Structure formats: C-alpha cells, structure tokens
Amino acid sequence: MFFGLIPNHCWNAINRLRIPDSFSRKQWGQLRCGMSCLLVAIGLIGCSTKAEKGGTVGGSVTLDGAPFVGADIAFVGQGENAPFASATTDESGNFELIGDGRDETVVAGRYKVTFSTFADGDPYSDPPVPDTTERCHINYNQSSQMFREVTVDGENRFVFALTSDGALPE
C-alpha cells in the first residue's frame, strides 16, 4: 500500500489522538485510513509541475505587412515533458499566450514557435462548415525553425513579421 509514503512523525501524531468513547475500533480505523489518504493527497498536490515560475508572453503577428487575424500561435518547449503555450491572434494581430506554468504563465525556457490557420470543419452542422484552409507557409508550422527564449523577469514581447513566401523573420 502507500503507507510507506507517510513519514513516521505523521503516524505518531495520528496514533496519539485520543479515541472518543463513541468511536468503535472500526470507525477509528476508517478515520486513520481517511487521514492517511488526505496526507498523501496533500503531498502529491505539493509536487505538481504547475508550480514552475513563468513569464507573461505576448506580441503581434503580421502577414505581408497586415495584421494576421485568427492565426493560432504555439510555443512548444523542447525535450521530455516539454511545456506548451498557445493563443489566437485578435483583429489587430495581437496575442497573449496562456501557458502551463503557475497562474497560466509561460514557463521560462527555449521554445519552437509555430503558426497555423487550419481548422477542421463540421460537415454535420446546418449549414455544413468546411475546413478552414491553411494560410501559413510550411516554414511557419510543420517545418518551423523559429525559436524564442522566454524568461521569468524579461519583457517577453515578440513581433513576428511573416511573409507568404515563408522567409524566416529576424
């Protein structure tokens, strides 16, 4: 069982509790088991990866000099259990990422940046909605070689000037 995960001083505190006269041995056993489960749950919550510090990230995206409206932008971390953050650009081409760090910030680190406008349609709706075509060059999504560094204390404001021919922005 998981009882080995509970430190001895916790067991000692539980065992020192006085059993009320109205408690049967069975009820006391159930209470101890419940308290043990609660201690384990609190310990597991304390080990959550969501506690990592991050920074707020935002900026703007243009395509051929005009605001890139409705583009999905993703910051994809590198390595195992990589962090991820995403947003959709507004009518001005601006975005604010929502990440998986503390308070939905973007965990500090190096990220591959991708853009996409493709969306699945719904052939069963009335009227049917077709797929949205991809307006981003492949260099900006599947084959993206754009990387950005996110810092906890930094500005983290990025401007992406994309072009239809797929040239990588500075």
C-alpha positions as a LaTeX table, in Angstrom:
\begin{tabular}{lrrr}
\hline
Residue & $x$ (\AA) & $y$ (\AA) & $z$ (\AA) \\
\hline
Met1 & 0.00 & 0.00 & 0.00 \\
Phe2 & 1.02 & 3.63 & 0.10 \\
Phe3 & 1.50 & 3.79 & 3.88 \\
Gly4 & 5.28 & 3.85 & 3.41 \\
Leu5 & 4.92 & 7.32 & 1.88 \\
Ile6 & 3.72 & 8.81 & 5.18 \\
Pro7 & 6.55 & 9.96 & 7.49 \\
Asn8 & 6.79 & 8.40 & 10.96 \\
His9 & 6.10 & 11.69 & 12.75 \\
Cys10 & 2.71 & 11.84 & 10.95 \\
Trp11 & 1.85 & 8.30 & 12.09 \\
Asn12 & 2.90 & 9.18 & 15.65 \\
Ala13 & 0.62 & 12.23 & 15.65 \\
Ile14 & $-2.29$ & 10.15 & 14.36 \\
Asn15 & $-1.68$ & 7.43 & 16.95 \\
Arg16 & $-1.54$ & 9.97 & 19.85 \\
Leu17 & $-5.08$ & 11.14 & 19.15 \\
Arg18 & $-7.49$ & 10.01 & 21.83 \\
Ile19 & $-10.26$ & 7.73 & 20.70 \\
Pro20 & $-13.61$ & 9.16 & 21.76 \\
Asp21 & $-15.77$ & 6.71 & 23.72 \\
Ser22 & $-18.40$ & 6.88 & 20.98 \\
Phe23 & $-15.93$ & 5.61 & 18.32 \\
Ser24 & $-15.72$ & 1.90 & 17.67 \\
Arg25 & $-12.45$ & 0.28 & 16.65 \\
Lys26 & $-13.77$ & 0.02 & 13.10 \\
Gln27 & $-14.64$ & 3.74 & 12.97 \\
Trp28 & $-11.23$ & 4.65 & 14.36 \\
Gly29 & $-9.56$ & 2.52 & 11.69 \\
Gln30 & $-11.61$ & 4.22 & 8.97 \\
Leu31 & $-10.68$ & 7.64 & 10.37 \\
Arg32 & $-6.96$ & 6.77 & 10.36 \\
Cys33 & $-7.19$ & 5.46 & 6.81 \\
Gly34 & $-9.00$ & 8.60 & 5.66 \\
Met35 & $-6.46$ & 10.87 & 7.33 \\
Ser36 & $-3.63$ & 8.90 & 5.72 \\
Cys37 & $-5.21$ & 9.29 & 2.27 \\
Leu38 & $-5.60$ & 13.01 & 2.89 \\
Leu39 & $-1.92$ & 13.36 & 3.83 \\
Val40 & $-0.85$ & 11.51 & 0.68 \\
Ala41 & $-3.13$ & 13.68 & $-1.49$ \\
Ile42 & $-1.73$ & 16.87 & 0.02 \\
Gly43 & 1.79 & 15.60 & $-0.63$ \\
Leu44 & 1.03 & 14.80 & $-4.27$ \\
Ile45 & $-0.55$ & 18.21 & $-4.86$ \\
Gly46 & 2.55 & 19.84 & $-3.45$ \\
Cys47 & 4.67 & 18.02 & $-6.07$ \\
Ser48 & 2.68 & 19.35 & $-9.02$ \\
Thr49 & 4.66 & 20.63 & $-12.01$ \\
Lys50 & 2.24 & 23.57 & $-12.29$ \\
Ala51 & 4.31 & 25.30 & $-9.59$ \\
Glu52 & 7.01 & 26.31 & $-12.07$ \\
Lys53 & 7.53 & 30.02 & $-12.41$ \\
Gly54 & 6.92 & 31.60 & $-15.75$ \\
Gly55 & 6.54 & 34.87 & $-17.53$ \\
Thr56 & 3.78 & 36.57 & $-19.45$ \\
Val57 & 4.25 & 36.41 & $-23.20$ \\
Gly58 & 2.57 & 38.42 & $-25.92$ \\
Gly59 & 3.17 & 40.37 & $-29.05$ \\
Ser60 & 1.92 & 40.79 & $-32.58$ \\
Val61 & 1.90 & 38.89 & $-35.85$ \\
Thr62 & 1.69 & 40.30 & $-39.36$ \\
Leu63 & 1.47 & 38.51 & $-42.71$ \\
Asp64 & 2.85 & 40.51 & $-45.64$ \\
Gly65 & 2.67 & 43.68 & $-43.55$ \\
Ala66 & $-1.01$ & 43.37 & $-42.48$ \\
Pro67 & $-2.25$ & 42.15 & $-39.07$ \\
Phe68 & $-2.55$ & 38.36 & $-39.19$ \\
Val69 & $-6.07$ & 37.87 & $-37.83$ \\
Gly70 & $-7.19$ & 34.49 & $-36.43$ \\
Ala71 & $-3.82$ & 32.77 & $-36.56$ \\
Asp72 & $-3.08$ & 30.15 & $-33.92$ \\
Ile73 & 0.36 & 30.65 & $-32.40$ \\
Ala74 & 2.03 & 27.94 & $-30.32$ \\
Phe75 & 5.20 & 27.98 & $-28.25$ \\
Val76 & 6.36 & 24.38 & $-27.99$ \\
Gly77 & 9.04 & 23.56 & $-25.41$ \\
Gln78 & 11.87 & 21.17 & $-26.15$ \\
Gly79 & 12.56 & 17.80 & $-24.52$ \\
Glu80 & 10.60 & 15.37 & $-22.37$ \\
Asn81 & 7.53 & 16.78 & $-20.56$ \\
Ala82 & 8.02 & 19.96 & $-22.55$ \\
Pro83 & 5.92 & 22.99 & $-21.62$ \\
Phe84 & 3.41 & 24.37 & $-24.11$ \\
Ala85 & 1.63 & 27.69 & $-24.58$ \\
Ser86 & $-0.83$ & 28.91 & $-27.21$ \\
Ala87 & $-3.08$ & 31.75 & $-28.30$ \\
Thr88 & $-5.07$ & 33.04 & $-31.26$ \\
Thr89 & $-4.36$ & 36.47 & $-32.71$ \\
Asp90 & $-7.10$ & 39.09 & $-32.41$ \\
Glu91 & $-8.37$ & 41.55 & $-35.06$ \\
Ser92 & $-5.18$ & 43.62 & $-34.66$ \\
Gly93 & $-2.84$ & 40.61 & $-34.94$ \\
Asn94 & $-2.01$ & 40.78 & $-31.22$ \\
Phe95 & $-1.76$ & 37.77 & $-28.90$ \\
Glu96 & $-1.28$ & 36.91 & $-25.22$ \\
Leu97 & $-0.12$ & 33.34 & $-24.59$ \\
Ile98 & $-1.71$ & 31.10 & $-21.99$ \\
Gly99 & 0.83 & 28.60 & $-20.71$ \\
Asp100 & 1.02 & 25.72 & $-18.27$ \\
Gly101 & 3.10 & 27.42 & $-15.59$ \\
Arg102 & 1.97 & 28.98 & $-12.32$ \\
Asp103 & $-1.01$ & 31.32 & $-12.93$ \\
Glu104 & $-1.15$ & 30.17 & $-16.58$ \\
Thr105 & 2.16 & 31.88 & $-17.33$ \\
Val106 & 4.65 & 30.52 & $-19.83$ \\
Val107 & 7.40 & 28.52 & $-18.13$ \\
Ala108 & 10.84 & 30.03 & $-18.75$ \\
Gly109 & 12.88 & 28.30 & $-21.45$ \\
Arg110 & 13.53 & 27.90 & $-25.16$ \\
Tyr111 & 10.52 & 27.37 & $-27.42$ \\
Lys112 & 9.88 & 26.45 & $-31.04$ \\
Val113 & 7.26 & 28.87 & $-32.43$ \\
Thr114 & 4.60 & 27.68 & $-34.90$ \\
Phe115 & 1.66 & 29.35 & $-36.62$ \\
Ser116 & $-1.44$ & 27.85 & $-38.21$ \\
Thr117 & $-4.83$ & 28.89 & $-39.57$ \\
Phe118 & $-6.15$ & 25.41 & $-40.38$ \\
Ala119 & $-9.30$ & 24.31 & $-38.57$ \\
Asp120 & $-11.46$ & 21.24 & $-39.03$ \\
Gly121 & $-14.90$ & 21.95 & $-40.38$ \\
Asp122 & $-18.17$ & 20.36 & $-39.30$ \\
Pro123 & $-19.96$ & 18.58 & $-42.15$ \\
Tyr124 & $-22.84$ & 17.67 & $-39.82$ \\
Ser125 & $-23.80$ & 21.21 & $-38.81$ \\
Asp126 & $-26.62$ & 23.08 & $-40.52$ \\
Pro127 & $-25.35$ & 24.52 & $-42.79$ \\
Pro128 & $-22.17$ & 22.42 & $-43.07$ \\
Val129 & $-18.95$ & 24.24 & $-42.14$ \\
Pro130 & $-15.99$ & 23.47 & $-44.44$ \\
Asp131 & $-12.40$ & 23.10 & $-43.25$ \\
Thr132 & $-10.53$ & 26.37 & $-42.93$ \\
Thr133 & $-7.59$ & 26.36 & $-45.31$ \\
Glu134 & $-4.04$ & 26.87 & $-44.11$ \\
Arg135 & $-2.76$ & 30.37 & $-44.91$ \\
Cys136 & 0.66 & 29.90 & $-43.28$ \\
His137 & 3.69 & 28.78 & $-45.25$ \\
Ile138 & 5.03 & 25.38 & $-44.15$ \\
Asn139 & 8.13 & 27.16 & $-42.77$ \\
Tyr140 & 5.88 & 28.66 & $-40.10$ \\
Asn141 & 4.13 & 25.47 & $-38.93$ \\
Gln142 & 5.26 & 21.89 & $-39.61$ \\
Ser143 & 8.81 & 22.85 & $-40.62$ \\
Ser144 & 9.20 & 25.85 & $-38.34$ \\
Gln145 & 12.77 & 26.73 & $-37.37$ \\
Met146 & 11.75 & 29.79 & $-35.33$ \\
Phe147 & 12.84 & 29.72 & $-31.69$ \\
Arg148 & 12.33 & 32.23 & $-28.91$ \\
Glu149 & 13.60 & 32.39 & $-25.34$ \\
Val150 & 11.07 & 33.11 & $-22.56$ \\
Thr151 & 12.39 & 34.49 & $-19.27$ \\
Val152 & 10.68 & 34.91 & $-15.91$ \\
Asp153 & 11.72 & 38.54 & $-15.44$ \\
Gly154 & 12.04 & 39.58 & $-19.08$ \\
Glu155 & 9.79 & 41.62 & $-21.34$ \\
Asn156 & 8.77 & 38.60 & $-23.49$ \\
Arg157 & 7.12 & 40.77 & $-26.17$ \\
Phe158 & 7.63 & 39.29 & $-29.64$ \\
Val159 & 6.86 & 40.73 & $-33.07$ \\
Phe160 & 6.56 & 38.21 & $-35.90$ \\
Ala161 & 6.61 & 39.62 & $-39.44$ \\
Leu162 & 5.62 & 36.63 & $-41.59$ \\
Thr163 & 5.55 & 36.59 & $-45.40$ \\
Ser164 & 3.65 & 34.48 & $-47.91$ \\
Asp165 & 6.90 & 33.08 & $-49.33$ \\
Gly166 & 7.96 & 31.63 & $-45.93$ \\
Ala167 & 11.04 & 33.76 & $-45.24$ \\
Leu168 & 12.02 & 33.46 & $-41.59$ \\
Pro169 & 11.65 & 36.70 & $-39.61$ \\
Glu170 & 14.57 & 38.06 & $-37.59$ \\
\hline
\end{tabular}
